[in-house]
């Protein structure tokens, strides 16, 4: 498994150019957030195009506690053309208190980007996540697939918030995704 140096460098550039760990104007992170319920693996269902995930499928994000009170973030994805798994490990911290789903995340030194949960299922089964601006958007789910109705409702919500949903990339997931080395 290789590291994602382009991911770290892109996030560093994003944090320098994108206002660090802010929230997109006109949006509101989820309140009443319970981090312990958010821990675990999430599958990337769709994303806006970005350089650090270009060509990756079978993308997952794993969240777990850090000893310093932050969140350990491990992102994995398959570069099918190369037949290689890539991984990047980062750390995240709340920016507006632990009950508001607004965090800053870093994969590279002191540089942080925004991680804002804008919509979240009551059972923590899906989420709509944005960066610090409208250039970054992800639809995540606990399972490799998300039902069409829920997916479309999240796309519609993102469009109402001003995201370029016509550019969303549906991420290949599920049975087409082999298990990464070291995963169980």
Short mmCIF file of the C-alpha atoms (twelve columns), coordinates in Angstrom:
data_MODEL
# 
_entry.id   MODEL 
# 
loop_
_atom_site.group_PDB 
_atom_site.id 
_atom_site.type_symbol 
_atom_site.label_atom_id 
_atom_site.label_alt_id 
_atom_site.label_comp_id 
_atom_site.label_asym_id 
_atom_site.label_seq_id 
_atom_site.Cartn_x 
_atom_site.Cartn_y 
_atom_site.Cartn_z 
_atom_site.pdbx_PDB_model_num 
ATOM 1   C CA . UNK A 1   0.000   0.000  0.000   1 
ATOM 2   C CA . UNK A 2   1.347   3.423  -0.898  1 
ATOM 3   C CA . UNK A 3   0.888   6.777  0.739   1 
ATOM 4   C CA . UNK A 4   -0.989  9.486  -1.079  1 
ATOM 5   C CA . UNK A 5   1.588   12.266 -1.283  1 
ATOM 6   C CA . UNK A 6   -0.544  14.106 -3.813  1 
ATOM 7   C CA . UNK A 7   -3.417  13.982 -1.308  1 
ATOM 8   C CA . UNK A 8   -1.326  15.561 1.423   1 
ATOM 9   C CA . UNK A 9   0.082   18.233 -0.870  1 
ATOM 10  C CA . UNK A 10  -3.325  19.042 -2.317  1 
ATOM 11  C CA . UNK A 11  -4.838  19.399 1.140   1 
ATOM 12  C CA . UNK A 12  -1.953  21.626 2.163   1 
ATOM 13  C CA . UNK A 13  -2.619  23.827 -0.847  1 
ATOM 14  C CA . UNK A 14  -6.342  23.787 -0.150  1 
ATOM 15  C CA . UNK A 15  -5.817  24.949 3.404   1 
ATOM 16  C CA . UNK A 16  -3.546  27.792 2.316   1 
ATOM 17  C CA . UNK A 17  -5.803  28.960 -0.498  1 
ATOM 18  C CA . UNK A 18  -9.212  27.953 0.767   1 
ATOM 19  C CA . UNK A 19  -9.442  29.746 4.089   1 
ATOM 20  C CA . UNK A 20  -8.324  26.814 6.215   1 
ATOM 21  C CA . UNK A 21  -11.079 25.090 8.076   1 
ATOM 22  C CA . UNK A 22  -14.089 27.298 7.540   1 
ATOM 23  C CA . UNK A 23  -17.653 26.393 6.631   1 
ATOM 24  C CA . UNK A 24  -19.080 27.204 3.181   1 
ATOM 25  C CA . UNK A 25  -21.092 30.434 3.388   1 
ATOM 26  C CA . UNK A 26  -24.825 29.857 3.684   1 
ATOM 27  C CA . UNK A 27  -24.431 26.341 5.115   1 
ATOM 28  C CA . UNK A 28  -24.722 25.032 8.652   1 
ATOM 29  C CA . UNK A 29  -22.894 22.002 10.085  1 
ATOM 30  C CA . UNK A 30  -25.032 19.435 11.872  1 
ATOM 31  C CA . UNK A 31  -25.712 20.205 15.541  1 
ATOM 32  C CA . UNK A 32  -26.192 17.612 18.270  1 
ATOM 33  C CA . UNK A 33  -23.319 15.683 16.692  1 
ATOM 34  C CA . UNK A 34  -22.148 12.549 18.508  1 
ATOM 35  C CA . UNK A 35  -18.601 11.754 17.419  1 
ATOM 36  C CA . UNK A 36  -18.612 8.254  18.913  1 
ATOM 37  C CA . UNK A 37  -21.483 7.332  16.585  1 
ATOM 38  C CA . UNK A 38  -19.559 8.715  13.589  1 
ATOM 39  C CA . UNK A 39  -16.483 6.568  14.274  1 
ATOM 40  C CA . UNK A 40  -15.894 3.589  12.023  1 
ATOM 41  C CA . UNK A 41  -15.793 3.046  8.293   1 
ATOM 42  C CA . UNK A 42  -17.617 5.132  5.704   1 
ATOM 43  C CA . UNK A 43  -17.781 4.411  1.966   1 
ATOM 44  C CA . UNK A 44  -17.483 7.260  -0.489  1 
ATOM 45  C CA . UNK A 45  -20.620 7.135  -2.650  1 
ATOM 46  C CA . UNK A 46  -19.995 10.316 -4.655  1 
ATOM 47  C CA . UNK A 47  -17.658 13.314 -4.715  1 
ATOM 48  C CA . UNK A 48  -16.948 16.478 -6.572  1 
ATOM 49  C CA . UNK A 49  -13.802 16.060 -8.694  1 
ATOM 50  C CA . UNK A 50  -10.555 16.824 -6.892  1 
ATOM 51  C CA . UNK A 51  -6.926  16.198 -7.720  1 
ATOM 52  C CA . UNK A 52  -6.106  14.118 -4.658  1 
ATOM 53  C CA . UNK A 53  -8.689  11.427 -5.432  1 
ATOM 54  C CA . UNK A 54  -8.369  11.433 -9.200  1 
ATOM 55  C CA . UNK A 55  -8.667  7.913  -10.579 1 
ATOM 56  C CA . UNK A 56  -9.502  6.323  -7.227  1 
ATOM 57  C CA . UNK A 57  -12.380 3.912  -6.678  1 
ATOM 58  C CA . UNK A 58  -13.404 1.817  -3.677  1 
ATOM 59  C CA . UNK A 59  -12.684 4.840  -1.471  1 
ATOM 60  C CA . UNK A 60  -13.280 4.543  2.265   1 
ATOM 61  C CA . UNK A 61  -12.654 6.746  5.269   1 
ATOM 62  C CA . UNK A 62  -12.110 5.325  8.739   1 
ATOM 63  C CA . UNK A 63  -12.513 7.503  11.815  1 
ATOM 64  C CA . UNK A 64  -11.297 6.564  15.295  1 
ATOM 65  C CA . UNK A 65  -10.242 8.362  18.491  1 
ATOM 66  C CA . UNK A 66  -6.758  9.804  18.980  1 
ATOM 67  C CA . UNK A 67  -5.064  9.952  22.371  1 
ATOM 68  C CA . UNK A 68  -4.923  13.759 22.163  1 
ATOM 69  C CA . UNK A 69  -8.730  14.007 21.895  1 
ATOM 70  C CA . UNK A 70  -8.748  14.415 18.125  1 
ATOM 71  C CA . UNK A 71  -9.916  12.050 15.430  1 
ATOM 72  C CA . UNK A 72  -7.654  9.660  13.516  1 
ATOM 73  C CA . UNK A 73  -8.580  9.684  9.828   1 
ATOM 74  C CA . UNK A 74  -7.472  6.984  7.404   1 
ATOM 75  C CA . UNK A 75  -8.515  7.401  3.784   1 
ATOM 76  C CA . UNK A 76  -8.022  4.505  1.362   1 
ATOM 77  C CA . UNK A 77  -8.675  4.164  -2.326  1 
ATOM 78  C CA . UNK A 78  -7.882  1.844  -5.199  1 
ATOM 79  C CA . UNK A 79  -6.064  3.056  -8.277  1 
ATOM 80  C CA . UNK A 80  -7.493  0.373  -10.561 1 
ATOM 81  C CA . UNK A 81  -5.224  1.313  -13.468 1 
ATOM 82  C CA . UNK A 82  -2.159  0.551  -11.358 1 
ATOM 83  C CA . UNK A 83  -3.811  -2.173 -9.295  1 
ATOM 84  C CA . UNK A 84  -2.559  -0.464 -6.125  1 
ATOM 85  C CA . UNK A 85  -4.180  0.705  -2.922  1 
ATOM 86  C CA . UNK A 86  -3.303  4.175  -1.687  1 
ATOM 87  C CA . UNK A 87  -3.673  5.383  1.878   1 
ATOM 88  C CA . UNK A 88  -3.355  8.695  3.683   1 
ATOM 89  C CA . UNK A 89  -3.531  9.156  7.458   1 
ATOM 90  C CA . UNK A 90  -4.570  12.421 9.018   1 
ATOM 91  C CA . UNK A 91  -5.979  13.988 12.130  1 
ATOM 92  C CA . UNK A 92  -9.064  16.103 12.750  1 
ATOM 93  C CA . UNK A 93  -10.238 18.430 15.531  1 
ATOM 94  C CA . UNK A 94  -13.486 20.239 16.251  1 
ATOM 95  C CA . UNK A 95  -13.618 23.936 15.363  1 
ATOM 96  C CA . UNK A 96  -16.981 24.883 16.931  1 
ATOM 97  C CA . UNK A 97  -17.296 22.568 19.925  1 
ATOM 98  C CA . UNK A 98  -17.836 18.827 20.093  1 
ATOM 99  C CA . UNK A 99  -21.579 18.932 19.369  1 
ATOM 100 C CA . UNK A 100 -21.205 20.766 16.054  1 
ATOM 101 C CA . UNK A 101 -19.996 18.684 13.089  1 
ATOM 102 C CA . UNK A 102 -17.423 21.256 11.934  1 
ATOM 103 C CA . UNK A 103 -13.853 20.003 12.041  1 
ATOM 104 C CA . UNK A 104 -10.471 20.832 10.616  1 
ATOM 105 C CA . UNK A 105 -8.496  17.975 9.104   1 
ATOM 106 C CA . UNK A 106 -4.809  17.712 8.280   1 
ATOM 107 C CA . UNK A 107 -2.894  15.148 6.264   1 
ATOM 108 C CA . UNK A 108 0.235   17.248 6.014   1 
ATOM 109 C CA . UNK A 109 1.969   19.056 8.885   1 
ATOM 110 C CA . UNK A 110 0.292   22.176 10.211  1 
ATOM 111 C CA . UNK A 111 -1.984  22.645 7.174   1 
ATOM 112 C CA . UNK A 112 -5.717  22.098 7.730   1 
ATOM 113 C CA . UNK A 113 -8.776  21.940 5.523   1 
ATOM 114 C CA . UNK A 114 -12.440 22.027 6.482   1 
ATOM 115 C CA . UNK A 115 -14.538 18.930 7.161   1 
ATOM 116 C CA . UNK A 116 -18.174 19.923 7.655   1 
ATOM 117 C CA . UNK A 117 -21.031 17.454 7.990   1 
ATOM 118 C CA . UNK A 118 -23.988 19.299 6.461   1 
ATOM 119 C CA . UNK A 119 -26.508 16.434 6.629   1 
ATOM 120 C CA . UNK A 120 -26.506 13.263 8.687   1 
ATOM 121 C CA . UNK A 121 -28.919 10.383 9.019   1 
ATOM 122 C CA . UNK A 122 -30.440 9.992  12.505  1 
ATOM 123 C CA . UNK A 123 -28.886 6.502  12.597  1 
ATOM 124 C CA . UNK A 124 -25.504 7.730  11.270  1 
ATOM 125 C CA . UNK A 125 -25.855 5.655  8.105   1 
ATOM 126 C CA . UNK A 126 -25.163 8.418  5.557   1 
ATOM 127 C CA . UNK A 127 -23.711 11.909 5.539   1 
ATOM 128 C CA . UNK A 128 -23.197 14.895 3.267   1 
ATOM 129 C CA . UNK A 129 -19.756 16.425 3.870   1 
ATOM 130 C CA . UNK A 130 -18.235 19.648 2.513   1 
ATOM 131 C CA . UNK A 131 -14.846 21.252 2.754   1 
ATOM 132 C CA . UNK A 132 -14.327 24.914 3.618   1 
ATOM 133 C CA . UNK A 133 -15.959 26.024 0.373   1 
ATOM 134 C CA . UNK A 134 -18.171 24.664 -2.411  1 
ATOM 135 C CA . UNK A 135 -15.265 23.080 -4.303  1 
ATOM 136 C CA . UNK A 136 -15.307 19.981 -2.083  1 
ATOM 137 C CA . UNK A 137 -18.301 17.725 -1.445  1 
ATOM 138 C CA . UNK A 138 -18.709 14.071 -0.544  1 
ATOM 139 C CA . UNK A 139 -21.668 11.751 -0.039  1 
ATOM 140 C CA . UNK A 140 -20.693 9.005  2.406   1 
ATOM 141 C CA . UNK A 141 -22.512 5.907  3.629   1 
ATOM 142 C CA . UNK A 142 -21.855 3.047  6.010   1 
ATOM 143 C CA . UNK A 143 -22.615 0.539  3.280   1 
ATOM 144 C CA . UNK A 144 -20.947 0.417  -0.150  1 
ATOM 145 C CA . UNK A 145 -24.269 1.329  -1.808  1 
ATOM 146 C CA . UNK A 146 -26.878 3.976  -1.015  1 
ATOM 147 C CA . UNK A 147 -30.486 3.636  -2.154  1 
ATOM 148 C CA . UNK A 148 -31.423 5.848  -5.090  1 
ATOM 149 C CA . UNK A 149 -34.018 7.878  -3.180  1 
ATOM 150 C CA . UNK A 150 -31.622 8.837  -0.393  1 
ATOM 151 C CA . UNK A 151 -28.844 9.569  -2.882  1 
ATOM 152 C CA . UNK A 152 -31.094 11.858 -4.928  1 
ATOM 153 C CA . UNK A 153 -32.344 13.652 -1.801  1 
ATOM 154 C CA . UNK A 154 -28.725 14.382 -0.800  1 
ATOM 155 C CA . UNK A 155 -27.875 15.570 -4.305  1 
ATOM 156 C CA . UNK A 156 -30.945 17.835 -4.262  1 
ATOM 157 C CA . UNK A 157 -29.980 19.228 -0.852  1 
ATOM 158 C CA . UNK A 158 -26.429 19.908 -2.049  1 
ATOM 159 C CA . UNK A 159 -27.766 21.647 -5.171  1 
ATOM 160 C CA . UNK A 160 -30.003 23.861 -3.007  1 
ATOM 161 C CA . UNK A 161 -26.874 24.805 -1.020  1 
ATOM 162 C CA . UNK A 162 -25.139 25.901 -4.219  1 
ATOM 163 C CA . UNK A 163 -22.840 22.931 -4.902  1 
ATOM 164 C CA . UNK A 164 -22.143 21.943 -8.529  1 
ATOM 165 C CA . UNK A 165 -23.955 18.626 -8.298  1 
ATOM 166 C CA . UNK A 166 -23.891 18.152 -12.092 1 
ATOM 167 C CA . UNK A 167 -20.168 17.451 -11.615 1 
ATOM 168 C CA . UNK A 168 -20.583 14.725 -8.968  1 
ATOM 169 C CA . UNK A 169 -18.628 11.561 -9.632  1 
ATOM 170 C CA . UNK A 170 -20.279 8.329  -8.471  1 
ATOM 171 C CA . UNK A 171 -17.562 6.227  -6.870  1 
ATOM 172 C CA . UNK A 172 -17.303 2.532  -7.703  1 
ATOM 173 C CA . UNK A 173 -17.914 0.513  -4.525  1 
ATOM 174 C CA . UNK A 174 -19.145 -2.876 -3.450  1 
ATOM 175 C CA . UNK A 175 -18.389 -6.284 -4.873  1 
ATOM 176 C CA . UNK A 176 -16.087 -4.775 -7.506  1 
ATOM 177 C CA . UNK A 177 -13.797 -3.615 -4.695  1 
ATOM 178 C CA . UNK A 178 -11.256 -6.132 -3.436  1 
ATOM 179 C CA . UNK A 179 -10.167 -5.950 0.173   1 
ATOM 180 C CA . UNK A 180 -7.093  -3.767 0.729   1 
ATOM 181 C CA . UNK A 181 -3.963  -5.347 2.153   1 
ATOM 182 C CA . UNK A 182 -4.228  -5.396 5.923   1 
ATOM 183 C CA . UNK A 183 -8.026  -4.992 6.005   1 
ATOM 184 C CA . UNK A 184 -10.307 -7.630 7.329   1 
# 
